[in-house]
Amino acid sequence: MGRIRLADISTRAPKDFDKETTKAKTQEILGQLDELQNLLYAESKYAILVILQGPDASGKDGVIRNVFTSMNPQGITVKSFKTPTAAELSHDFLWRVHEAAPAKGMVQVFNRSQYEDILITRVHKWIDDDMAKKRMKAINDFEKLLEEHNNTQILKFYLHVSPEEQQERLQERIKDRTKQWKYNENDFAEAKLLKEYRSAYEDCFEYCNDIPWTIVPADQNWYKEYIIASTLLATLKKLDMKFPGLKKSNQGY
């Protein structure tokens, strides 16, 4: 597969997708996800790691709220990776990520992830290209470790938002009282670097693709949520999970 060029990929749903029909399909999928996540938890044979990456205001929080809260809270956790703490910086860059990897039976959602250490760090020249390539290899090895040694199914989504839609959503954080808590003045400065971020992401797609990425058109929330929900559904279905039989009694919990 050739290099992915984000500038050549639409940020909107195909024209043949009807909004209301798609939203209805998504609701059906969410019901199935609830049942399959219960089965995943009961069998405790596989783990699911969902990685959400994308520019500021691409809709990561909305996906978590509208897709993943339909599941049993006992079987799903969300980890947001923000600026590393002093303790985290004193370890290797994957230390804080590995600590949050999902246990068998669990769905773990990463709001940003290990990829930040080859994205923002490159855009701002905090690491050079040689170090970035070493980190990419480490990320590939890390994901392979999770797959091969913990039966972890990894889904990687890039939320592909247009500059125009991004700016509109950032402005909403100023005007809409229900979204003002999200406002961060630095987001506007980062938005000016969208071209540089896209280039860094394209390197991720090319060199960290042992587990393939899904590029999700993210200008329309209803389509974005449908793509992510349907991809997760297909992943859970292919596992061919079964409820375990009766277990022998154990003392204690």
N, C-alpha and C positions, 0 to 999 in steps of 0.2 A: 504494500500500500504506500502510495506517495505521501509527501508531507501534507498535512491538513492545513489549509489556509482559512482562517476564521473569516476573513473579509469576503470569502466566496460562499459562505454558508448563511442562509437566511436566519434571522432572529425571530421569525414569525411562523405560525402554523401553515401547512400547505393549504391552498385555497379550497380543496375538497373536504376539509374538516369543518363540520358544523359545530358551533360553540355549545349549544344546548344539548345536542346529541352526545358530544364528547364528554360533557360534564355528567350526564346521566350514566355513561359507561364507566366513568371514574368512580362514581358512587357504588356501582355494582362491584368493581374491583376492590374497593376498600372493604366491603363486606367479606369478600373472599380472603383478603389479606389478614383480616382479624382471625378467621378460622385457621389459616395456614400458620400464622405466627403462634397460635396456641399449640398446634401440632409440633412445630419446631421446638417450642419450649418443653413440651412433654417428652419428646424423643431425646432431646439433648445430644444429638449426634453431630449437628452442624452449627456453625455460627455465621451470621450475616454482618458484613461491614459495608455500610453505605457512605461513600465519600462525596460530599457536596462542595464543589469549588466554583468560583465565579467572582466577578468584580463586585464591589460594593453596590448594593441595591439591585442585585440580579435576582433576589427572591429566595435566598436559602432559608431564611426564617419562615417564610410563608409555606415552603414545601414541608418543613418539619411540622408546622401547625396543621396543615390541611391534609397531609398524607399519612403521617406517622402517628398522630394522636388517636387514630381509629383503633389502634392495637392496645392490648392489655399492657398497662404500665409496668407490670412485673417483668415483662419480657423484652423491654426496649429501653435503651439509655441513649442520651445525646451528650456529646462532648464538643464544646466550642473551643477552638484553639486561638487564643489571643496572643498578645505580645508575650514572649517568654519571660518568666520570672528569673531572678538572679540564680535561684537553685537550679532551674531548668537549663540555664545557659552554662552552668558549671558541669553539665553532663553532655554526652553526645546528642545530636539533634533529634535522634529517634527515641531517646529515653522516655520523654513524656508521652510520646505517641504509643509506644509499645505497652506502656502501663494502662492505656485506655482501650487496648484491643479487646474484642468481644470474647466472652466465654461461650462454650458450646450451649446451644439453646437460646442464645440472645441475639437480638438485632441491635447493633450499635450504629449510630449515625454520627459522622464527623462533620461538624460545621466548620469548614476549612480543615486542614490536615497537615500531614508531613510535607505536602507539596508547597506549603508556604515557604519552606526553607530552600526552595529553588525558584521561587517566584519573586516575592518582595525583596528577598536578599540580593537577587540578580538585578532587578530593576533599579534598586538604590545603590548598586555597586558595593554591597557589604561583603560579597564573595565574588571571586573571579570565575571565569568559565571552567577552568581546570577543577576547582573545588565543586562547582555545580555538577560536573560530569561524575565526580566521585560520589556525590550525594545521590545522583540518579541511580547509579549502580547499587548503592546501599538500599535505596527505596525498592528497587526491583527484587533484591535479595530478601528484604523484609516482607514484602507481599507474598513472595514465594514461600517463605517460612510459615506465614499464617495459613496459606492454602494447604501446604503439604503436611503440616504438623498439628493443625487444629481444625481441619475441615472447614476453613473459613471461606465463604463465598464473598468475593469483593466486587462491589458495583461502584464504578467511578463516573460521576456526572459533572460535566462542565456546563454551567448555566450561561447560555450565550445571549447576552443582552446588547441592544444597540446603544450607541452613545446618546441618541435622542431620548430613548426610554430611560436610560440611567439618569440623565439630567432631570427628567420630569419627576422621577421617584425621589431623587435627592431634594428637589425643591419641595415635595410633599412633606418631607421631614421638618421643614421650616414652617409650613403653613397649616398642616393638619395637627391639631392638638394631641390626637391619639398616637401620632408617630413622632412627636418632637423628642421623645426620650431616646430615639435612635440617632438623633442629629449629632454629627461629629464634623467639626469644621475641616478636619484633615481629609475627609472623604472627597471634598471638591478638588483638593490638590491631587489626590490619588487618581481621580477620574480623568485628569488631564494627561495622565500617563497610560491611558487605556491601550494605545498602540504598542507601547513597550511591554505592557502586561500580556497582550495577545501574542506577541512574539515569544515571550517566555513560556506561555502556555503551549504554543505550537511545538516547542522543544520537548515539553512534557509528553505531549501526544506522540511524538516521534520516538523518544528514547525511554519512556516509561510506559510502554504499551504491551508488555507481556500479558497484562490484564487490560483489555481494551477499554477505551473511554467512550462514553456516550455524550455526544454534543447535543444539548437540549435547547432548542429555540425558546427563549425565556421572556420575550416581550409580552406574551399573553399567558397569564397565570394558569388559566384553565387548561391550556395545551401542555405547558410545562409539567403540571401535576399529573396529567394523564400519562405522559411519557414515562415519568419516574415510577408511578404506581404500576403501570403495565409491565415495565421491565422487572420490577421486584416480584410481581406476581409470576411471571414466566420463570424466574430463577427459583422461587420456592416450589413451583409445580414440578420442575425437572428433578428435584431431589428425591421424589418418590418416597416421602416420609410415611411412617406408620406409628400409631399409638403403641407404646410398650404394653406388655401384659402386666399381670399382677406382680408386685415386687414382694420379696420376703420382708417381714417386719424387722425394723431396726429399733433399738432402744434410743430414747432421746428424740431430737428433732430430725 
